[in-house]
Amino acid sequence: MLNKIKSTCHYVVDNSQYVKINYAKLDNFINDIEYENLKNWLLVNSYDLLELDIETVINFLLIFESICYSFWGQPKWKIETEEGVKDGSDALLYAMIKYVKKNKNFGNLSLNEFSELLKGNVDIPLLKERYSTIINITRIVNEKMNGNFYKFIKDINSDTELFNIIINNFESFKDEREYNGKVIYFYKLAQLLTSDILHIREKLENISVDYSNLIGCADYKIPQTLRALGIVEYNNELADIVDQRNELKISSKYEVEIRASQIVVIDYISNILTNANPIDINDFLFVYSKKVQSIAKPYHLCRNTNY
């Protein structure tokens, strides 16, 4: 499946109508990438998550990253915290870590309690869908994994094996689109979870792991960053739609081409920076988005449960 992600995304870029990659600007950008900054995003700021025991951390990540998607709206969902106002995945991470420190798991959480946990200026988008995902994942862990995801995967140090366990057991991680009659594979959240589990276990358990086969996590934030840098270019039609904040349909050529371009850019960079894993390049670009906030145009909007 990981090979299919790369090959199908290359197919999209090779046949793209609305999105193009500017390789000259990409080459210039690669020269500025600092190797020491290529590290997992959770190691940058995780609200003391990594101070918890490894079992709690991994079980938490399964739940958190299964619902880490689609935060945009007018107005955007935000929460008040002791550290100020937070939004998006940052707000979700903060709220869920605060909960898990007191309760350890989400198995007995009611919909009303979940809604209260994420109470903000507006309801978080897809509240019921997120809750349903948590309930379904908890049920599968209880039925197939003796109630403990961490213990089920604790001896797996390979990204391909862990990734396959995730996508074969949890239907909510399915992330596929159609383009010119072909199935295009992304699996953003499954790759993110695989990467984070292996990175965190590598650090906290001091073990050797392999996450070199992961491709990249196609979302909306990194394409926005690549566009701000001039690396990814939209034609006038798509640029107008995105900049006017009009919503894209799932599996539209617009959406698929935007997401596929990110994967191909990361693959291109990893072929040049041969000592860097694609997923670490992905995390570098995610963190780098903060540097281009002042010049970035709107990111594309597509309401879905994949990113």
PEVEN-V690591 format. One line per field, one symbol per residue. phi: phi as a letter, one per 30 degrees, with the letter a starting at -180 (. if undefined). psi: psi as a letter, one per 40 degrees, with the letter a starting at -180 (. if undefined). A space follows every 10 residues. Layout:
phi = ???
psi = ???
This chain:
phi = .dddeddddd edddcdccbb ccddddddde dcdcedcdbe ddddabhied dddddddddd dededdbcah cdlbdddbbc bdcjdbbhdd dddedddedd dccibcdcdd ddddddecdb dbddeheddd dddedddddd dddcbhibde ddcdccccdd ddedddddcc ddddbbbbbh icdccbhddd dddeddeddd deddchbcbb bdcdclcdbc ddeddddddi dcbcdedded ddddhddcdd iddedddddd dddddddddd dcddccdedd dedddddded dcedcddedd cadacca
psi = dddddddddd ddddehdehi hgdddddddd dehhdeegih deedhffede eiiddddddd ddddeeegig eiigiihiih ieeahiiadd dddddddddd ddediedehi dddddddfha dihhifdddd dddddddddd dddeffehdd ddeeehehdd dddddddedh deehgiihhf eihhhdfddd dddddddddd ddddefihih feeidighad ddddddddee dhhiiddddd dddefhhiih eidddddddd dddddddddd ddgeehiddd dddddddddd eeddehiiii hhhifd.
